[in-house]
Amino acid sequence: MLYTLSRTAGKAVIGITLLSVGTALADVPEAQQARLDEDLTPLGSERAGNADGTIPAWTGGLTSPPEGIGYEKGKHLPDPFASDEKLFTVNGENVDQYDAFVTRGQRAMMERHSSYFLDVYPTRRSCALPEHVYKAARRNAAVGKLVADGNGVAKAIMASPFPIPNNALEIVWNHTLRYRGFKLQREFTAIPVNQQGDFYQITVHDDAILRWSDPQYTSAEELDNISILYLLQTKAPARSAGFVVLVQESLNMAVEARKAWTYSPGTRRVRRAPTIAYDNPGTNSDGITTSDSFGGFNGAPDRFNWTVRGRSEKFIAYNNYRRVLAPYDELVAEKHVNQSLMRYERHRVWEIVGDLKDNYRHVYAKRVFYIDEDTQGIAATEIYDGRQQLWRVQELGGGVQYELPLCGGGGDTVYDLQVGRYLMVGLINEEKPIDFNAAHLDPNRYTPGNMRRLGR
């Protein structure tokens, strides 16, 4: 199915045209491709705002540090929208008034916790990427293909492979392969919080080479089926220090599944780790989330049937510079993140539903993604158990790295509605900013033979 955007009475609607589906899905017609320089942005979102003006037109995003905000290279980014006034607050008492714009997960959080609310601010379409990424996206629209029944991507490179998507699975791949830089490293903190509000901190160093975005490559076929090289080293607490994870992420899961290894300082052995995938407990997550939920979703999409529920306008976490600047003892609240530090904006999103396939196993029977049109990234999720009961709610969203520029980031928060715990991961508030220009990283670092040395 080809999902295209058109303008009717000032509103965005979805036009659906059936296309044949084979081993490789149909190309996007040239007339549709041309829209990336017309009514669509280079990544495929609508340039125009919405009918009532609450969502403005995209005018290129934030591409450099604004003057007068105190930006200093090498330090956390100041909030370029700090002077914005809050428009209103959505809470359990008035949520019915805004029901069309809150996710089911947000509503469930308000029903469970009277202290949970959304402070809604003016919408800022700040997302921007380098011009060479836009160039790649335009090319991807012409050549990108799903292969192996949707388990892999061919021909595209660098940016989201399907700026004008044909189906739900292509939208999921747009999230998975969205541009996040090339070589990067960081120190980050994960914080599990229990039912009583007690928490501890997990300190991690990780780095990656996102080969999909390597400027030397011109198509997916040059990657030898490895899209990402990723290495994680746990630094604290002491009981976990020295644990190392290595992942070589596959581009075509039908050719070869994700390859992963772990090193344990207790055994001083490197082991293959096929469990670092799908619904196995996520590393350093205290069992609150699964391996394939980090970042909203990652890895092979093959265990779910994916459908497009539609497009809508939702209040999602966006431009959360204030959250990134807050100390951890201010950010952590008993039942959820300190919501007074959060910023929500009204944005257009794709609503994508994944239903577990028959004869496949996963602890999640259904997952719903809200994917922001501008960043191509998942902004919120809802996860259902085998009884079709809402189990977990996930919230993502940071701000634009306007000195690069690059969209998204800022960490994940996962809420377990049934148990009452939550997890924050990917926090850099009290660490150095992410190094998005870690040119010294070498592919030889990402080998099983290198892991034992790193563990020591």
N, C-alpha and C positions, 0 to 999 in steps of 0.2 A: 504494500500500500504506500502510496506517495502522499505524505502529509505536507501540504503547502499552505502558506499564509496568504490571505487576501484581505482587502479592505471593503467592509460593507457598513454603511452608515457610521463610519468612524470607529467601528469596532473590529477587533481581530477575530477572524473565524478560521476554521480548519476545513480545507477542501480535501476530499479523499478520492483518489483514483486508484483502482486496482491494477497492479502490475504483476507479471508472472514472477515466480520465485523459483530459482534453481540453485545450482551449486554456488553461483555468484549472482548477487542481486542486481537488478537493472540499473543502468546508469541514470544520472539526473539529466533531463533534456537541456539543451543549450539555452533555451529560453528561460528556464529556471535558474541556471548558473548565472546568467547576466544580472539576476536580482541582487547578487552580493555587492554590486556597485551601484545599486539603485535603491529599492525600498528596504533591503536587508543590510545588516552590518556585515563585515567580512567573515564573521563567525556564524551568520545565519539568523540572528535575532532581528526583530523589527526595529528599524531606525525610529519610526514614529512613536509618539507617546500614546497613551490611552485616551478614551473619549472625554473623560472628565478632567484630564490634566494632572491627575495624581501621580501618574508615571510620565516623566518627561521624555522628550526625544533623546536618542543617543547622539551625541555630538563629537565623539572621539574619545571620551573618557579622560581619566587623569593620567597624563603621560610624563609628568615631571613634578618635582616638589614645588608646591605653591610658595610664593614669596610671603614672608612675614609670619610663618608658623613655627619658626625655631628649628628647622630641619638641620641635623648634623650628620654627616656621613659616618657610618659605623655605629650609630645609635638607633634605638627604636624609633619608628616613624611617628612624628606628632600627628594628632588628629586634624586633618584639613577641614573638617566640618564641625569643629568644636563649638562654633557659635550658633549652630542650628538649634532652634527651639523645638521641644517636644510638641507634637500635634495633639496626642491624646494617649490614654492608657486603656488597654483591653484587659479585663480581669473576669473572674467568675461571675460578677454581678451584671456586667453589660455584654458578655460574650455573644449573646443571641443577636445583638444589634450588628455584630461584625462576623457572623457565622460564615458568610461566603468567603471571607478573607483569612480565616484561621485554619490551620491544618487540623485533622482529627487528632493528631498527637498533641498539639498545643491545647486543644479543648480538653483532652483527657488529663493533661497536667493540671489545668485549672480546676477540674472536678476533683482531683485527688489532693491537690495542695492549694489551699486558699491564698497562700502567699505568692503563688506564681502569677506573673502578669507580663504583658508586653508593652513596653514604651515605644510608640510608633513615631518616627521622625520623617521629615521630607525625603522623598526618594531621590537618591543620587546615583545615576548610572555611570559609576566611576570606572568600570572595567575597561582596561586598555592593554594591548599587547604590542610587541615590536612589529614593525612593518614586514619583516621577513616571515613572521608567523602568519600574518594576514595573506601574504603572497602564497604561502603553502596551503592555507585553507581554501583559497580560490582554486588552486590546482586540485586539491583533494575532492572538491565538488564534482570535478569532471572525471576523475579516475578512481576514486575510492570504491572498494567493493568489500562486501562480506563474503567470506568463503567458509567451506567446511560446515555448512548448515549454521552459520553464524558464530562459530567458535574461533574465527580468526579474521584478520583484516589484511587486504592486499592493496598494492599500488600507492596508497596514501602515505604520508610522512609528516612529521613535525607538529602539526596542529590536530585538532579534532578532525577525524577522517570524513565526517559526513555533515558539512555545514547546512545542507538541505536534506534532511533525513527522509528515508523511505519507510521506516518502520520503527517500532519501539526499541528493537535490539540495536539499531544504529545509534539511537539516542543514548543508550547505555554505554556503547563503545565511545561515543563522544566524551562522556564523562571520564571513562577509563584512560583515554589517550589524550585528554586535554593538555594544552601546553602548560608546564610547570617549571620551565627552565631546563638546563642541560646537566651541569654538575653542581651539586649542592650538598652542604653539610650543616649540622646543627647540634646543639645540646638542647634537650627538651625534658619536660617533666610530665609525668602522668600521676593523677591523684584519684584513687578510688575512695569513695565516701560511703560509709555504711548507714544503716537505718537510723542510728542515733546521731549521725552527723560527725562521727569520728573519721579521721582520714590519716593517710600517710603519703609520703612522696616517693616516687620512683624516678631516678635520674638516669637519663639515656643519652648516648651519643649515637647518631646515625648519619649516614651519608649515602649518596646514590649518584649513579650515572644514568640519566634518562636517555637511553640510546635512541628512542623514538624521536627525540628532539635534537639529536646530534646534527649540526649543520653540514657535515661532510656527506650525509646520506641523501639520496634523492628519491628513494622508494622503500617500501616495507621489505621488499625482497632482498635488500642488502644487509639486513640486520641479523641474518642467521637465526631467525626466530626468537631472538632475545630482545625484549623491548626495554627492560630495566635491570640494572645491577644494583642491589641494595644490601647494605650491611648495617647491623644494629648491635651496639655494645651496651649492656647494662652496667651502670656505675654504682648505683645505690638503690635500695639498702644493702647492707653488707651480705645478707643471706643470698642475694641475687647477683652480686657484683661479679663480673667476669664472664657472665653468660653472653654468648655471641650467636647471632642469627645471620645467615647468608641466604639471599634469595636471588635466583636468576629467573626473571619473569618471562614466560612464553608469550609470543604474539599470536600464534595459532595453536590453541590448546589441543586440537585434534592431531597435530603433528607430534607434539610432546607437551606434557603437563608441566606446570611450574616445578622447578627444581629448587630445593631448599635443604640447608644443613644447619645443625646447631653444634655449638661447643659448650660443654659443661665443665666448669673448673673443678667440680667434685670428682669427675671421672677422668678429666683431661683427655677426653676423646671427642673427635668430630664424628657426627652421625648424620646420615641422611634423615630428613624430616618431612616426609610426605604429609604429616599432620598439620603443617603450617599452610593450611588452605581450607576453603569451604567453612564448615560449621564448627571446626575445632576451636577451643578457647583461644582468644587472641593473646599474643605475647604481652606480658606486663599489664594485663587488663583485669586481674583479680577475678576472672571468670564472668565479667559483666558483659562482654561482647565477644563476637566471633572473629576469626582471622579474616574472613571476607567482608567484614563491616568497616574496617578502618578506612577513613576517607569517605564514608558513605557506602561504598562498594568497591571491591577490587577483585581481580582474578577472573576465573572462568565463569561465563554466564550460563553454562550448559544445563544446570539443574532446574532452571525455571523457564516457564513460558512467559514471555514479556509482551505486554499490550500497552497501548496508549489510552489512558482514560480520558485525556483531553488536555487543554491548556486552560490555565486560570490565573488569577491574580491573588497572591498570598502575601501575608506579612512574614518575611523571613529575616533572619539575622544578617545584617549587611553593614559594611563600613564600621566594624567593631574595633576601632583603634583604642577606644577607652578601655575595653576589656583587656587588650594585650598589655596595656600600661599598668594595670592594677596588680598590687602585691597579692600573693596567693592567699594570705590570711584574710584579705578583703573579698577575694573572688569566691571562696568556698562558703556556702551557706548550708544549713542543716539538711534540707530536703532537695535543694537544687542550687544551681549557680546563683550568685547574688544578682538578681534580675535588674537592679538599679544601675548596674554597669553595662547592661546590654542595650543595643540599638537595633530596632526592627524597622524595615521599610517595605513598602508595597511594590512587589515586582511580579512580572509575568513568569510563570514556570510551566514546564512540562510535567504532567502527572503520569508516571510510569508505574505499572503494576507487574510484579513478578509472582506467578503462582507456581508452586512446586510441581514438577512433572510427576506423572504416575511412574511408579517403579524406581524413583530416585529418593535418596535419603538426605534430609537436612532438618535441623532443629527448627528452622523457620518454614512455616507452610505458605506464608505470603509476605511480601515486602512491597512497600509503596515508596517511591522516590519522588521528591519535588526537585526538579532540575532547573536551575536559573537559566533563563534564555541568554544572558550576556556572558556569564562565565563558563557555561556548559557543565558546571559542576553541581553535584548534589548539595542542596541547602538544608534538607530535612528528610527524615525517613520515618516510616511507621512499620513495625515488624510484628507479625502475628504468629502465634503458636499453632500446634496441631489441632486445637479446638476452635481455631479462627478467632481467638481472643487477642486483643491488642496486648502485646507483651513489652516491647521496648520502643522507645522514642529516641531518635537521634537528631542532633542539631549541629550544623556546621555553619561556617561563615566568618570571614575576617574582613580585611580591607585590601585595597590595591597596594602592591609594592610599587608606589608611583615613581621611585627612583630608577626602576628598571625599563619599562613597566611590566607588571605581572599581576594576574587576578587571583583572588581567593586566598586561602590559608587562614591561620588563626586558631586551629585546633578543633577537636570534636568533643561533644558531650553526649553521653549515652545514658538514658534514664531507664531503669528497670521498674516498670509500673507495678508488677506483681510482688516484687520483693521490697521495693522502696529504696534501693541503692542507686548510686550513679557514679559515672566515671568521666573524668576529664583527661584528655590525652593530647599530646602535641603542643603543650603550653611552653612558651618561651619568655614569659613575663619577667622572670628573674634571671634569665640567661642572656647571652649575647644574641643579637639578631641573627637570623638565618643567613649563611653565606651562600648566595646564589651564584657566585663566581669562583667556585672551588676548582680552579683549573688544574691544580696539582693531582687531583684524583685520577688514578690509572686503572684500567681494566684488570691488571694483574692483582690488584688488591682484592678482587671479588672472586676468590678461588678457595676451595676447601683447604688447600695447603697453607694458606695465609691465616686461617682462623685460629689455630692453636697459639700462634705467636701473639695475636691480638688479645686472646683470652688471658694470657699471662700479664 
